[in-house]
């Protein structure tokens, strides 16, 4: 239950963060 839920949150938050910071760092953080 929590896996997909956290994945969706991380994806939406990661999208907003990547707009600000740049995608590479956020992608690495989400990948770990």
mmCIF file of the N, C-alpha and C atoms, coordinates in Angstrom:
data_MODEL
# 
_entry.id   MODEL 
# 
loop_
_atom_site.group_PDB 
_atom_site.id 
_atom_site.type_symbol 
_atom_site.label_atom_id 
_atom_site.label_alt_id 
_atom_site.label_comp_id 
_atom_site.label_asym_id 
_atom_site.label_entity_id 
_atom_site.label_seq_id 
_atom_site.pdbx_PDB_ins_code 
_atom_site.Cartn_x 
_atom_site.Cartn_y 
_atom_site.Cartn_z 
_atom_site.occupancy 
_atom_site.B_iso_or_equiv 
_atom_site.pdbx_formal_charge 
_atom_site.auth_seq_id 
_atom_site.auth_comp_id 
_atom_site.auth_asym_id 
_atom_site.auth_atom_id 
_atom_site.pdbx_PDB_model_num 
ATOM 1  N N  . UNK A 1 1  ? 0.830  -1.201 0.000   1.00 0.00 ? 1  UNK A N  1 
ATOM 2  C CA . UNK A 1 1  ? 0.000  0.000  0.000   1.00 0.00 ? 1  UNK A CA 1 
ATOM 3  C C  . UNK A 1 1  ? 0.866  1.254  0.000   1.00 0.00 ? 1  UNK A C  1 
ATOM 4  N N  . UNK A 1 2  ? 1.836  1.284  0.927   1.00 0.00 ? 2  UNK A N  1 
ATOM 5  C CA . UNK A 1 2  ? 2.651  2.497  1.063   1.00 0.00 ? 2  UNK A CA 1 
ATOM 6  C C  . UNK A 1 2  ? 3.641  2.666  -0.088  1.00 0.00 ? 2  UNK A C  1 
ATOM 7  N N  . UNK A 1 3  ? 4.083  1.576  -0.677  1.00 0.00 ? 3  UNK A N  1 
ATOM 8  C CA . UNK A 1 3  ? 5.057  1.675  -1.769  1.00 0.00 ? 3  UNK A CA 1 
ATOM 9  C C  . UNK A 1 3  ? 4.572  2.544  -2.922  1.00 0.00 ? 3  UNK A C  1 
ATOM 10 N N  . UNK A 1 4  ? 3.443  2.184  -3.564  1.00 0.00 ? 4  UNK A N  1 
ATOM 11 C CA . UNK A 1 4  ? 2.936  3.007  -4.666  1.00 0.00 ? 4  UNK A CA 1 
ATOM 12 C C  . UNK A 1 4  ? 2.551  4.414  -4.227  1.00 0.00 ? 4  UNK A C  1 
ATOM 13 N N  . UNK A 1 5  ? 2.031  4.545  -3.005  1.00 0.00 ? 5  UNK A N  1 
ATOM 14 C CA . UNK A 1 5  ? 1.609  5.858  -2.511  1.00 0.00 ? 5  UNK A CA 1 
ATOM 15 C C  . UNK A 1 5  ? 2.802  6.793  -2.384  1.00 0.00 ? 5  UNK A C  1 
ATOM 16 N N  . UNK A 1 6  ? 3.873  6.301  -1.752  1.00 0.00 ? 6  UNK A N  1 
ATOM 17 C CA . UNK A 1 6  ? 5.087  7.100  -1.610  1.00 0.00 ? 6  UNK A CA 1 
ATOM 18 C C  . UNK A 1 6  ? 5.715  7.351  -2.981  1.00 0.00 ? 6  UNK A C  1 
ATOM 19 N N  . UNK A 1 7  ? 5.637  6.378  -3.858  1.00 0.00 ? 7  UNK A N  1 
ATOM 20 C CA . UNK A 1 7  ? 6.156  6.560  -5.212  1.00 0.00 ? 7  UNK A CA 1 
ATOM 21 C C  . UNK A 1 7  ? 5.456  7.695  -5.938  1.00 0.00 ? 7  UNK A C  1 
ATOM 22 N N  . UNK A 1 8  ? 4.127  7.760  -5.799  1.00 0.00 ? 8  UNK A N  1 
ATOM 23 C CA . UNK A 1 8  ? 3.373  8.832  -6.447  1.00 0.00 ? 8  UNK A CA 1 
ATOM 24 C C  . UNK A 1 8  ? 3.734  10.186 -5.855  1.00 0.00 ? 8  UNK A C  1 
ATOM 25 N N  . UNK A 1 9  ? 3.847  10.245 -4.526  1.00 0.00 ? 9  UNK A N  1 
ATOM 26 C CA . UNK A 1 9  ? 4.231  11.503 -3.880  1.00 0.00 ? 9  UNK A CA 1 
ATOM 27 C C  . UNK A 1 9  ? 5.626  11.926 -4.310  1.00 0.00 ? 9  UNK A C  1 
ATOM 28 N N  . UNK A 1 10 ? 6.559  10.988 -4.332  1.00 0.00 ? 10 UNK A N  1 
ATOM 29 C CA . UNK A 1 10 ? 7.930  11.313 -4.719  1.00 0.00 ? 10 UNK A CA 1 
ATOM 30 C C  . UNK A 1 10 ? 7.977  11.796 -6.165  1.00 0.00 ? 10 UNK A C  1 
ATOM 31 N N  . UNK A 1 11 ? 7.140  11.196 -7.017  1.00 0.00 ? 11 UNK A N  1 
ATOM 32 C CA . UNK A 1 11 ? 7.146  11.581 -8.421  1.00 0.00 ? 11 UNK A CA 1 
ATOM 33 C C  . UNK A 1 11 ? 6.614  12.997 -8.597  1.00 0.00 ? 11 UNK A C  1 
ATOM 34 N N  . UNK A 1 12 ? 5.499  13.314 -7.917  1.00 0.00 ? 12 UNK A N  1 
ATOM 35 C CA . UNK A 1 12 ? 4.924  14.656 -8.044  1.00 0.00 ? 12 UNK A CA 1 
ATOM 36 C C  . UNK A 1 12 ? 5.835  15.703 -7.418  1.00 0.00 ? 12 UNK A C  1 
ATOM 37 N N  . UNK A 1 13 ? 6.361  15.402 -6.221  1.00 0.00 ? 13 UNK A N  1 
ATOM 38 C CA . UNK A 1 13 ? 7.281  16.333 -5.564  1.00 0.00 ? 13 UNK A CA 1 
ATOM 39 C C  . UNK A 1 13 ? 8.571  16.456 -6.371  1.00 0.00 ? 13 UNK A C  1 
ATOM 40 N N  . UNK A 1 14 ? 9.058  15.347 -6.913  1.00 0.00 ? 14 UNK A N  1 
ATOM 41 C CA . UNK A 1 14 ? 10.272 15.370 -7.719  1.00 0.00 ? 14 UNK A CA 1 
ATOM 42 C C  . UNK A 1 14 ? 10.101 16.222 -8.969  1.00 0.00 ? 14 UNK A C  1 
ATOM 43 N N  . UNK A 1 15 ? 8.908  16.187 -9.575  1.00 0.00 ? 15 UNK A N  1 
ATOM 44 C CA . UNK A 1 15 ? 8.655  17.015 -10.749 1.00 0.00 ? 15 UNK A CA 1 
ATOM 45 C C  . UNK A 1 15 ? 8.749  18.496 -10.414 1.00 0.00 ? 15 UNK A C  1 
ATOM 46 N N  . UNK A 1 16 ? 8.145  18.904 -9.292  1.00 0.00 ? 16 UNK A N  1 
ATOM 47 C CA . UNK A 1 16 ? 8.197  20.305 -8.877  1.00 0.00 ? 16 UNK A CA 1 
ATOM 48 C C  . UNK A 1 16 ? 9.624  20.711 -8.531  1.00 0.00 ? 16 UNK A C  1 
ATOM 49 N N  . UNK A 1 17 ? 10.340 19.823 -7.837  1.00 0.00 ? 17 UNK A N  1 
ATOM 50 C CA . UNK A 1 17 ? 11.724 20.128 -7.468  1.00 0.00 ? 17 UNK A CA 1 
ATOM 51 C C  . UNK A 1 17 ? 12.623 20.202 -8.694  1.00 0.00 ? 17 UNK A C  1 
ATOM 52 N N  . UNK A 1 18 ? 12.386 19.332 -9.664  1.00 0.00 ? 18 UNK A N  1 
ATOM 53 C CA . UNK A 1 18 ? 13.238 19.330 -10.849 1.00 0.00 ? 18 UNK A CA 1 
ATOM 54 C C  . UNK A 1 18 ? 13.062 20.622 -11.639 1.00 0.00 ? 18 UNK A C  1 
ATOM 55 N N  . UNK A 1 19 ? 11.851 21.203 -11.606 1.00 0.00 ? 19 UNK A N  1 
ATOM 56 C CA . UNK A 1 19 ? 11.649 22.491 -12.254 1.00 0.00 ? 19 UNK A CA 1 
ATOM 57 C C  . UNK A 1 19 ? 12.514 23.563 -11.611 1.00 0.00 ? 19 UNK A C  1 
ATOM 58 N N  . UNK A 1 20 ? 12.688 23.487 -10.304 1.00 0.00 ? 20 UNK A N  1 
ATOM 59 C CA . UNK A 1 20 ? 13.490 24.496 -9.611  1.00 0.00 ? 20 UNK A CA 1 
ATOM 60 C C  . UNK A 1 20 ? 14.982 24.209 -9.702  1.00 0.00 ? 20 UNK A C  1 
ATOM 61 N N  . UNK A 1 21 ? 15.364 22.980 -9.354  1.00 0.00 ? 21 UNK A N  1 
ATOM 62 C CA . UNK A 1 21 ? 16.781 22.688 -9.133  1.00 0.00 ? 21 UNK A CA 1 
ATOM 63 C C  . UNK A 1 21 ? 17.482 22.167 -10.374 1.00 0.00 ? 21 UNK A C  1 
ATOM 64 N N  . UNK A 1 22 ? 16.741 21.502 -11.230 1.00 0.00 ? 22 UNK A N  1 
ATOM 65 C CA . UNK A 1 22 ? 17.379 20.780 -12.333 1.00 0.00 ? 22 UNK A CA 1 
ATOM 66 C C  . UNK A 1 22 ? 17.216 19.289 -12.124 1.00 0.00 ? 22 UNK A C  1 
ATOM 67 N N  . UNK A 1 23 ? 16.900 18.564 -13.189 1.00 0.00 ? 23 UNK A N  1 
ATOM 68 C CA . UNK A 1 23 ? 16.407 17.204 -13.062 1.00 0.00 ? 23 UNK A CA 1 
ATOM 69 C C  . UNK A 1 23 ? 17.415 16.191 -12.569 1.00 0.00 ? 23 UNK A C  1 
ATOM 70 N N  . UNK A 1 24 ? 18.717 16.407 -12.798 1.00 0.00 ? 24 UNK A N  1 
ATOM 71 C CA . UNK A 1 24 ? 19.676 15.329 -12.543 1.00 0.00 ? 24 UNK A CA 1 
ATOM 72 C C  . UNK A 1 24 ? 19.727 14.962 -11.076 1.00 0.00 ? 24 UNK A C  1 
ATOM 73 N N  . UNK A 1 25 ? 19.848 15.954 -10.209 1.00 0.00 ? 25 UNK A N  1 
ATOM 74 C CA . UNK A 1 25 ? 19.975 15.670 -8.772  1.00 0.00 ? 25 UNK A CA 1 
ATOM 75 C C  . UNK A 1 25 ? 18.696 15.029 -8.248  1.00 0.00 ? 25 UNK A C  1 
ATOM 76 N N  . UNK A 1 26 ? 17.549 15.560 -8.644  1.00 0.00 ? 26 UNK A N  1 
ATOM 77 C CA . UNK A 1 26 ? 16.277 15.033 -8.161  1.00 0.00 ? 26 UNK A CA 1 
ATOM 78 C C  . UNK A 1 26 ? 16.072 13.603 -8.655  1.00 0.00 ? 26 UNK A C  1 
ATOM 79 N N  . UNK A 1 27 ? 16.456 13.351 -9.895  1.00 0.00 ? 27 UNK A N  1 
ATOM 80 C CA . UNK A 1 27 ? 16.314 11.999 -10.432 1.00 0.00 ? 27 UNK A CA 1 
ATOM 81 C C  . UNK A 1 27 ? 17.160 11.014 -9.639  1.00 0.00 ? 27 UNK A C  1 
ATOM 82 N N  . UNK A 1 28 ? 18.377 11.406 -9.283  1.00 0.00 ? 28 UNK A N  1 
ATOM 83 C CA . UNK A 1 28 ? 19.236 10.529 -8.490  1.00 0.00 ? 28 UNK A CA 1 
ATOM 84 C C  . UNK A 1 28 ? 18.636 10.273 -7.119  1.00 0.00 ? 28 UNK A C  1 
ATOM 85 N N  . UNK A 1 29 ? 18.087 11.311 -6.492  1.00 0.00 ? 29 UNK A N  1 
ATOM 86 C CA . UNK A 1 29 ? 17.497 11.154 -5.161  1.00 0.00 ? 29 UNK A CA 1 
ATOM 87 C C  . UNK A 1 29 ? 16.293 10.228 -5.232  1.00 0.00 ? 29 UNK A C  1 
ATOM 88 N N  . UNK A 1 30 ? 15.441 10.386 -6.261  1.00 0.00 ? 30 UNK A N  1 
ATOM 89 C CA . UNK A 1 30 ? 14.279 9.525  -6.393  1.00 0.00 ? 30 UNK A CA 1 
ATOM 90 C C  . UNK A 1 30 ? 14.688 8.093  -6.715  1.00 0.00 ? 30 UNK A C  1 
ATOM 91 N N  . UNK A 1 31 ? 15.812 7.925  -7.407  1.00 0.00 ? 31 UNK A N  1 
ATOM 92 C CA . UNK A 1 31 ? 16.240 6.597  -7.830  1.00 0.00 ? 31 UNK A CA 1 
ATOM 93 C C  . UNK A 1 31 ? 16.705 5.764  -6.651  1.00 0.00 ? 31 UNK A C  1 
ATOM 94 N N  . UNK A 1 32 ? 17.281 6.395  -5.646  1.00 0.00 ? 32 UNK A N  1 
ATOM 95 C CA . UNK A 1 32 ? 17.796 5.677  -4.477  1.00 0.00 ? 32 UNK A CA 1 
ATOM 96 C C  . UNK A 1 32 ? 16.646 5.170  -3.605  1.00 0.00 ? 32 UNK A C  1 
# 
